[in-house]
Amino acid sequence: MALPGDVTDAAHRAELVAAARGLGGLDLLVNNASALGAEPLVRLEEQPLDGLRAALEVNAVAPLGLVQEALPLLRASSLFGRGSASSRTGDSDDSSPYIGTERSESARPAAGAGSGLAEARPGAGGGAVLNISSDAAAEAYATWGGYGAAKAALDQLSAVLAVEEPGLRVWWVDPGDMRTDLYAAAVPTDDDSARPLPETVVPALLRLLDAAAPGGRYAAPDLLDGAR
C-alpha cells in the first residue's frame, strides 16, 4: 500500500503506522527519506541555516517520530521469534507489514566505515528498524558538513535506540556509492555514470533480515562481500 506524503508531517507518520496496523501489524520500519540541506552542496561557511534545519528534520527528527509512532507495533512483532527471517522477506504478498520511507539516498566514496555481518543471535520476538545512513556521517568531506551532521545525528539516535529497545533489531547502514537524483543534486558537476544503481544495494539490506543480524552499524559493500 503506497501512501504518498511528507515524513516531516506528524499526521502523515500517523497515517503510515495506522495503515500498517490495518494490515495486521508492523515487522520492519525502513527510514530512507533524505534531504541534503543545500543543492548543490556548499562549504560550511555558506551553509544555509534553514537548509541545515531541514536536513536535520528529514534525516533525524522524522525518523525518530516514525519510530515513536511505530514502537508499540514493532514491540509486538514476532518477526524474529516465529520461524526464519528469510521466510518473511521471501513473502510475495503485497500486504507484508513493512513500512519504508523512500527518497533517493546518496553517499560519498566508502572509507572503511561499517563492518561485515556478525554472527546472528536467536531472537525472542520483536521487529526491526533499518535506518539508511551514509559514510558522510562518520567521515569529513568538504561541502558535506550539513548533510553529514544530519546523518551523524541519525546514527546516534539509532545507537541509543538499540540500547533502549533490546527487543528490536536496529540497523543503520551506509549504502555506499550510488547513482541517484540526490547525488546529482549534491554534486551536479560530477560524472556519476560509473556509480551503481540503488537496487544493487538491496541484496545487502535483505541479508540483514535473512540472517536476523544483530543490531549495529553496517556498510552495504561489506555485507555484499561477505555473501560472495
C-alpha positions in Angstrom: 0.0 0.0 0.0 1.7 3.2 -1.2 0.8 6.3 0.8 2.5 9.5 -0.7 3.3 12.2 1.8 5.9 14.1 3.7 7.6 12.3 6.6 8.2 15.6 8.4 4.4 15.8 8.8 3.2 14.1 12.0 -0.2 13.4 10.5 1.4 11.5 7.6 3.6 9.5 10.0 0.5 8.5 12.0 -1.3 7.6 8.7 1.6 5.3 7.7 1.5 3.4 11.0 -2.2 3.2 11.0 -2.1 1.6 7.6 0.4 -1.0 8.9 -1.9 -1.6 11.8 -4.8 -2.2 9.4 -2.7 -4.7 7.5 -2.1 -6.7 10.7 0.9 -5.2 12.4 4.4 -4.0 11.7 7.6 -6.0 11.4 10.1 -3.6 9.7 10.4 0.2 9.6 12.8 1.5 6.9 13.8 5.2 7.2 15.3 6.1 3.8 13.9 9.6 3.2 16.6 12.2 2.9 17.4 15.8 2.3 20.8 17.5 1.6 20.3 20.9 3.2 21.8 22.7 0.2 21.6 21.9 -3.5 24.4 21.8 -4.7 26.3 21.2 -1.5 28.4 24.1 -0.1 31.1 24.7 2.4 30.0 25.3 6.0 30.8 29.0 5.7 28.0 29.1 3.1 25.6 26.5 4.6 22.1 28.0 4.8 21.0 27.5 8.4 17.4 26.9 7.3 18.8 24.2 5.0 20.6 22.5 7.9 17.4 22.6 9.9 15.6 21.0 7.0 18.2 18.3 6.7 18.0 17.5 10.4 14.2 17.5 10.2 14.1 14.9 7.4 17.2 12.8 8.2 16.9 12.6 12.0 13.7 14.2 13.5 11.2 12.5 11.1 12.8 9.0 11.6 12.6 9.4 15.3 9.0 10.5 15.0 8.1 7.4 12.9 9.9 5.1 15.4 8.0 6.7 18.3 4.7 6.2 16.4 5.5 2.7 15.4 7.1 1.4 18.6 4.0 -0.4 20.0 3.6 -2.4 16.8 7.3 -3.1 16.5 7.5 -4.4 20.0 4.5 -6.7 19.4 6.0 -8.1 16.2 7.3 -11.7 16.2 9.5 -11.3 13.1 12.5 -12.9 14.8 10.5 -15.2 17.0 8.4 -17.2 14.6 10.4 -19.1 12.0 13.2 -17.7 10.0 13.6 -14.1 8.9 14.2 -15.3 5.3 10.7 -16.8 5.2 9.3 -13.4 6.0 11.4 -11.5 3.4 10.6 -14.0 0.8 6.9 -13.4 1.0 5.4 -12.2 -2.2 2.2 -11.0 -0.6 1.9 -7.2 -1.3 0.3 -6.7 2.2 3.5 -7.7 4.0 3.6 -5.4 7.1 6.7 -3.4 6.3 6.9 0.4 6.1 9.5 2.1 4.0 10.0 5.9 3.7 11.7 6.5 0.4 13.7 9.2 -1.2 16.9 8.7 -3.3 19.8 8.4 -1.0 23.5 9.1 -1.7 26.8 8.5 0.0 30.4 9.7 -0.7 33.0 7.1 -1.5 33.4 4.4 1.2 36.2 5.0 3.6 36.2 1.8 5.7 33.0 2.7 7.7 30.9 -0.2 8.9 31.7 -3.9 9.3 30.8 -7.3 7.9 27.9 -9.3 9.1 28.3 -10.5 12.7 27.0 -13.9 13.8 23.3 -13.8 14.3 21.8 -14.2 17.8 18.5 -16.0 18.3 15.6 -13.6 18.9 12.7 -13.9 21.2 10.4 -11.7 19.1 10.2 -8.0 18.2 10.6 -6.2 14.9 13.3 -4.3 13.2 14.3 -0.7 12.3 16.6 -0.1 9.4 18.0 3.5 9.1 19.8 4.4 5.9 22.9 6.3 6.8 26.0 7.5 4.9 29.7 7.4 5.4 29.4 11.2 5.4 28.1 10.6 8.9 31.5 9.3 10.0 34.0 10.9 7.6 34.8 14.5 6.9 34.3 15.5 3.3 34.4 19.1 2.2 30.9 20.5 1.4 29.2 17.5 3.0 29.1 19.0 6.5 25.4 19.8 6.8 24.2 16.5 5.3 26.8 14.6 7.2 25.8 16.2 10.5 22.2 15.2 9.9 23.2 11.6 9.1 25.5 11.5 12.2 22.5 12.5 14.3 20.6 9.6 12.8 23.4 7.2 13.6 23.5 8.3 17.2 19.7 8.1 17.5 20.0 4.6 16.1 22.7 3.5 18.5 20.7 4.8 21.5 17.5 3.2 20.3 19.3 -0.1 20.1 20.3 0.2 23.7 16.9 1.3 24.9 15.0 -1.3 22.9 16.9 -4.5 23.2 13.9 -6.5 21.9 14.2 -4.9 18.5 16.9 -5.2 15.8 18.1 -1.7 15.0 20.4 -1.4 12.0 21.9 1.7 10.5 23.6 1.1 7.2 25.9 3.1 4.9 24.7 2.0 1.4 28.0 3.1 -0.3 28.2 4.8 -3.7 25.0 5.1 -5.6 23.8 6.8 -8.8 20.8 8.8 -7.5 19.0 12.1 -8.1 20.0 13.2 -4.7 23.7 12.7 -5.5 23.3 14.5 -8.8 21.7 17.4 -6.9 24.5 17.4 -4.4 27.4 17.4 -6.9 25.9 18.3 -10.3 29.3 18.7 -12.0 30.4 15.1 -11.1 30.1 12.3 -13.6 28.2 9.6 -11.7 27.7 7.2 -14.6 30.0 4.7 -13.1 28.2 4.6 -9.8 26.0 1.6 -9.2 22.2 1.9 -9.1 20.4 1.8 -5.8 18.8 -1.6 -6.5 22.3 -3.2 -6.3 22.3 -2.4 -2.6 19.1 -4.2 -1.9 20.7 -7.7 -1.5 22.9 -6.3 1.3 19.9 -5.0 3.2 17.9 -8.2 2.7 20.9 -10.1 4.1 20.4 -8.4 7.4 16.9 -9.7 7.5 17.7 -13.2 6.2 20.5 -13.6 8.8 18.5 -12.0 11.6 21.7 -9.9 12.1 22.4 -8.3 15.4 21.7 -4.6 15.6 24.5 -2.2 14.8 26.2 -0.1 12.0 26.9 -1.9 8.8 28.3 -0.9 5.4 26.5 -2.4 2.4 29.6 -3.2 0.4 30.9 -5.3 3.3 27.6 -7.2 3.6 27.8 -7.9 -0.1 31.4 -9.1 0.1 30.5 -11.4 2.9 27.8 -13.0 0.8 30.2 -13.9 -2.0 
